[in-house]
Amino acid sequence: MSQFRIGQGFDIHRFCSGSQVKLCGISVPSDVSLEGHSDADVALHALADALLGAAALGDIGEHFPPHDPQWKGADSAQLLRKVMELIEAEGLRPVNCDLTIIGDRPKVAPFRKRMQAKLAGLLGLTDGCVSVKATTTEGLGSMGRGEGLAALAVVLMESINE
């Protein structure tokens, strides 16, 4: 196995009625929520897929299937902890991550530092190894129409057995 591996993950959820959105493991006040089988944290779902992809361990749906009632309403931070156990069992650990949240709402900037700190804690990294940013789609597509929120994550991992 190579000493370094890169993984990429993407997730998208539609909006539903509610008063908060879960992003990067924290609750962000909003005029809507995200619909999903678990807590619908698009950021943590994209990150989990990036980690699983780098380790060649499939995807989040394979490990936490949406039809399985045990994951109904699950805290995505707990799912990410389980993914971390899987990748560590493969002799891998994250080096850094870069996460982009895609959509017009909620605004990420006021929560960015808290999000980075939460991700750093979940991944066992320092804040300086975790990037969280946001972008809009300039009114284009489903995100531009305000139908939901998406996230894209990229991680670099290294072998701990080398």
BALOBA-1460 file (C-alpha; in Angstrom, 3 decimals):
// residues 162
<rec num="1" residu="m" x="0.000" y="0.000" z="0.000"/>
<rec num="2" residu="s" x="1.166" y="3.514" z="-0.778"/>
<rec num="3" residu="q" x="2.236" y="5.671" z="2.156"/>
<rec num="4" residu="f" x="-0.313" y="8.352" z="1.199"/>
<rec num="5" residu="r" x="-3.887" y="8.118" z="-0.074"/>
<rec num="6" residu="i" x="-6.432" y="10.725" z="-1.161"/>
<rec num="7" residu="g" x="-10.184" y="10.368" z="-0.787"/>
<rec num="8" residu="q" x="-13.070" y="12.480" z="-2.006"/>
<rec num="9" residu="g" x="-16.651" y="12.504" z="-0.750"/>
<rec num="10" residu="f" x="-19.847" y="14.263" z="-1.744"/>
<rec num="11" residu="d" x="-23.277" y="14.416" z="-0.134"/>
<rec num="12" residu="i" x="-26.499" y="16.312" z="-0.717"/>
<rec num="13" residu="h" x="-29.747" y="16.590" z="1.248"/>
<rec num="14" residu="r" x="-32.962" y="18.467" z="0.558"/>
<rec num="15" residu="f" x="-34.394" y="21.030" z="2.934"/>
<rec num="16" residu="c" x="-37.468" y="20.338" z="5.045"/>
<rec num="17" residu="s" x="-39.287" y="22.297" z="7.722"/>
<rec num="18" residu="g" x="-37.291" y="22.925" z="10.862"/>
<rec num="19" residu="s" x="-35.215" y="25.403" z="12.800"/>
<rec num="20" residu="q" x="-31.630" y="24.147" z="12.567"/>
<rec num="21" residu="v" x="-29.173" y="22.431" z="10.266"/>
<rec num="22" residu="k" x="-26.530" y="20.031" z="11.526"/>
<rec num="23" residu="l" x="-23.176" y="20.834" z="9.862"/>
<rec num="24" residu="c" x="-19.771" y="19.461" z="10.827"/>
<rec num="25" residu="g" x="-21.330" y="18.052" z="13.984"/>
<rec num="26" residu="i" x="-22.730" y="21.322" z="15.302"/>
<rec num="27" residu="s" x="-26.251" y="22.721" z="15.224"/>
<rec num="28" residu="v" x="-26.597" y="25.871" z="13.141"/>
<rec num="29" residu="p" x="-29.765" y="27.974" z="13.561"/>
<rec num="30" residu="s" x="-31.713" y="28.128" z="10.311"/>
<rec num="31" residu="d" x="-35.205" y="28.647" z="8.950"/>
<rec num="32" residu="v" x="-35.086" y="25.063" z="7.606"/>
<rec num="33" residu="s" x="-33.614" y="21.664" z="8.468"/>
<rec num="34" residu="l" x="-32.179" y="18.906" z="6.304"/>
<rec num="35" residu="e" x="-34.101" y="15.748" z="5.494"/>
<rec num="36" residu="g" x="-32.388" y="12.415" z="5.966"/>
<rec num="37" residu="h" x="-32.432" y="9.029" z="7.656"/>
<rec num="38" residu="s" x="-29.783" y="10.132" z="10.156"/>
<rec num="39" residu="d" x="-29.284" y="13.748" z="11.290"/>
<rec num="40" residu="a" x="-28.563" y="14.630" z="7.609"/>
<rec num="41" residu="d" x="-25.209" y="16.310" z="8.330"/>
<rec num="42" residu="v" x="-24.049" y="16.670" z="4.707"/>
<rec num="43" residu="a" x="-20.578" y="17.791" z="5.787"/>
<rec num="44" residu="l" x="-19.875" y="14.757" z="7.986"/>
<rec num="45" residu="h" x="-21.407" y="12.420" z="5.402"/>
<rec num="46" residu="a" x="-19.124" y="13.788" z="2.672"/>
<rec num="47" residu="l" x="-16.147" y="13.524" z="5.026"/>
<rec num="48" residu="a" x="-17.027" y="9.923" z="5.946"/>
<rec num="49" residu="d" x="-17.192" y="9.027" z="2.247"/>
<rec num="50" residu="a" x="-13.824" y="10.701" z="1.623"/>
<rec num="51" residu="l" x="-12.210" y="8.700" z="4.437"/>
<rec num="52" residu="l" x="-13.805" y="5.441" z="3.302"/>
<rec num="53" residu="g" x="-12.810" y="6.144" z="-0.298"/>
<rec num="54" residu="a" x="-9.173" y="6.777" z="0.575"/>
<rec num="55" residu="a" x="-9.127" y="3.468" z="2.457"/>
<rec num="56" residu="a" x="-10.956" y="1.663" z="-0.388"/>
<rec num="57" residu="l" x="-13.665" y="0.616" z="2.082"/>
<rec num="58" residu="g" x="-16.766" y="1.480" z="0.086"/>
<rec num="59" residu="d" x="-19.124" y="4.285" z="1.037"/>
<rec num="60" residu="i" x="-21.259" y="5.513" z="3.894"/>
<rec num="61" residu="g" x="-24.420" y="3.888" z="2.491"/>
<rec num="62" residu="e" x="-22.730" y="0.502" z="2.531"/>
<rec num="63" residu="h" x="-21.687" y="0.795" z="6.189"/>
<rec num="64" residu="f" x="-24.786" y="2.668" z="7.457"/>
<rec num="65" residu="p" x="-27.610" y="1.751" z="5.057"/>
<rec num="66" residu="p" x="-30.559" y="4.151" z="5.056"/>
<rec num="67" residu="h" x="-33.048" y="1.268" z="5.264"/>
<rec num="68" residu="d" x="-31.499" y="0.019" z="8.538"/>
<rec num="69" residu="p" x="-33.586" y="1.296" z="11.474"/>
<rec num="70" residu="q" x="-30.571" y="1.413" z="13.817"/>
<rec num="71" residu="w" x="-29.299" y="4.487" z="11.937"/>
<rec num="72" residu="k" x="-32.636" y="6.363" z="12.057"/>
<rec num="73" residu="g" x="-31.887" y="9.791" z="13.532"/>
<rec num="74" residu="a" x="-28.254" y="8.799" z="14.179"/>
<rec num="75" residu="d" x="-25.706" y="11.426" z="15.151"/>
<rec num="76" residu="s" x="-23.359" y="11.669" z="12.165"/>
<rec num="77" residu="a" x="-20.441" y="12.414" z="14.504"/>
<rec num="78" residu="q" x="-20.938" y="8.904" z="15.898"/>
<rec num="79" residu="l" x="-20.972" y="7.490" z="12.360"/>
<rec num="80" residu="l" x="-17.724" y="9.325" z="11.639"/>
<rec num="81" residu="r" x="-16.167" y="7.844" z="14.801"/>
<rec num="82" residu="k" x="-17.055" y="4.372" z="13.497"/>
<rec num="83" residu="v" x="-15.484" y="5.239" z="10.125"/>
<rec num="84" residu="m" x="-12.337" y="6.362" z="11.958"/>
<rec num="85" residu="e" x="-12.181" y="2.959" z="13.665"/>
<rec num="86" residu="l" x="-12.469" y="1.249" z="10.272"/>
<rec num="87" residu="i" x="-9.673" y="3.260" z="8.670"/>
<rec num="88" residu="e" x="-7.415" y="2.879" z="11.711"/>
<rec num="89" residu="a" x="-7.927" y="-0.901" z="11.490"/>
<rec num="90" residu="e" x="-6.589" y="-0.592" z="7.919"/>
<rec num="91" residu="g" x="-3.464" y="1.134" z="9.240"/>
<rec num="92" residu="l" x="-4.423" y="4.609" z="8.033"/>
<rec num="93" residu="r" x="-4.937" y="8.005" z="9.638"/>
<rec num="94" residu="p" x="-5.943" y="11.400" z="8.240"/>
<rec num="95" residu="v" x="-3.294" y="14.044" z="7.619"/>
<rec num="96" residu="n" x="-5.637" y="16.886" z="6.635"/>
<rec num="97" residu="c" x="-9.077" y="17.572" z="5.236"/>
<rec num="98" residu="d" x="-10.647" y="20.243" z="3.082"/>
<rec num="99" residu="l" x="-14.423" y="20.588" z="3.206"/>
<rec num="100" residu="t" x="-16.669" y="22.796" z="1.067"/>
<rec num="101" residu="i" x="-20.316" y="23.382" z="1.952"/>
<rec num="102" residu="i" x="-22.393" y="24.275" z="-1.108"/>
<rec num="103" residu="g" x="-25.596" y="26.318" z="-0.828"/>
<rec num="104" residu="d" x="-27.043" y="29.726" z="-0.052"/>
<rec num="105" residu="r" x="-28.138" y="29.018" z="3.513"/>
<rec num="106" residu="p" x="-27.373" y="28.836" z="6.330"/>
<rec num="107" residu="k" x="-24.370" y="31.142" z="6.421"/>
<rec num="108" residu="v" x="-21.256" y="29.193" z="7.432"/>
<rec num="109" residu="a" x="-18.828" y="32.037" z="8.232"/>
<rec num="110" residu="p" x="-20.106" y="32.732" z="11.774"/>
<rec num="111" residu="f" x="-19.667" y="29.033" z="12.653"/>
<rec num="112" residu="r" x="-16.512" y="28.189" z="10.688"/>
<rec num="113" residu="k" x="-14.085" y="28.134" z="13.650"/>
<rec num="114" residu="r" x="-16.404" y="25.905" z="15.700"/>
<rec num="115" residu="m" x="-16.860" y="23.596" z="12.719"/>
<rec num="116" residu="q" x="-13.101" y="23.335" z="12.168"/>
<rec num="117" residu="a" x="-12.510" y="22.626" z="15.863"/>
<rec num="118" residu="k" x="-15.207" y="19.929" z="15.909"/>
<rec num="119" residu="l" x="-13.799" y="18.255" z="12.789"/>
<rec num="120" residu="a" x="-10.251" y="18.445" z="14.146"/>
<rec num="121" residu="g" x="-11.395" y="16.690" z="17.320"/>
<rec num="122" residu="l" x="-13.253" y="13.976" z="15.408"/>
<rec num="123" residu="l" x="-10.280" y="13.357" z="13.101"/>
<rec num="124" residu="g" x="-7.529" y="13.656" z="15.725"/>
<rec num="125" residu="l" x="-5.993" y="16.640" z="13.911"/>
<rec num="126" residu="t" x="-5.032" y="20.184" z="14.823"/>
<rec num="127" residu="d" x="-7.276" y="23.041" z="13.662"/>
<rec num="128" residu="g" x="-4.615" y="24.057" z="11.138"/>
<rec num="129" residu="c" x="-5.058" y="20.743" z="9.308"/>
<rec num="130" residu="v" x="-8.802" y="21.223" z="8.783"/>
<rec num="131" residu="s" x="-10.346" y="23.615" z="6.282"/>
<rec num="132" residu="v" x="-14.046" y="24.475" z="6.184"/>
<rec num="133" residu="k" x="-15.362" y="26.856" z="3.567"/>
<rec num="134" residu="a" x="-18.621" y="27.582" z="1.811"/>
<rec num="135" residu="t" x="-19.769" y="28.658" z="-1.612"/>
<rec num="136" residu="t" x="-23.017" y="29.401" z="-3.372"/>
<rec num="137" residu="t" x="-24.016" y="28.259" z="-6.834"/>
<rec num="138" residu="e" x="-24.890" y="31.765" z="-8.057"/>
<rec num="139" residu="g" x="-28.557" y="30.804" z="-8.355"/>
<rec num="140" residu="l" x="-27.897" y="27.767" z="-10.550"/>
<rec num="141" residu="g" x="-29.274" y="24.264" z="-10.059"/>
<rec num="142" residu="s" x="-31.103" y="22.799" z="-7.079"/>
<rec num="143" residu="m" x="-28.787" y="24.493" z="-4.583"/>
<rec num="144" residu="g" x="-29.339" y="27.845" z="-6.279"/>
<rec num="145" residu="r" x="-33.096" y="27.335" z="-6.112"/>
<rec num="146" residu="g" x="-32.728" y="26.826" z="-2.357"/>
<rec num="147" residu="e" x="-33.844" y="23.202" z="-2.431"/>
<rec num="148" residu="g" x="-31.068" y="21.823" z="-0.272"/>
<rec num="149" residu="l" x="-27.454" y="21.785" z="0.803"/>
<rec num="150" residu="a" x="-24.438" y="19.828" z="-0.410"/>
<rec num="151" residu="a" x="-20.875" y="19.234" z="0.743"/>
<rec num="152" residu="l" x="-17.643" y="18.113" z="-0.879"/>
<rec num="153" residu="a" x="-14.745" y="16.740" z="1.169"/>
<rec num="154" residu="v" x="-11.185" y="15.809" z="0.297"/>
<rec num="155" residu="v" x="-8.825" y="14.068" z="2.712"/>
<rec num="156" residu="l" x="-5.190" y="13.063" z="2.633"/>
<rec num="157" residu="m" x="-4.369" y="9.978" z="4.661"/>
<rec num="158" residu="e" x="-1.116" y="8.277" z="5.524"/>
<rec num="159" residu="s" x="-0.185" y="4.767" z="6.429"/>
<rec num="160" residu="i" x="0.663" y="4.324" z="10.123"/>
<rec num="161" residu="n" x="2.332" y="0.984" z="9.378"/>
<rec num="162" residu="e" x="5.175" y="2.343" z="7.242"/>
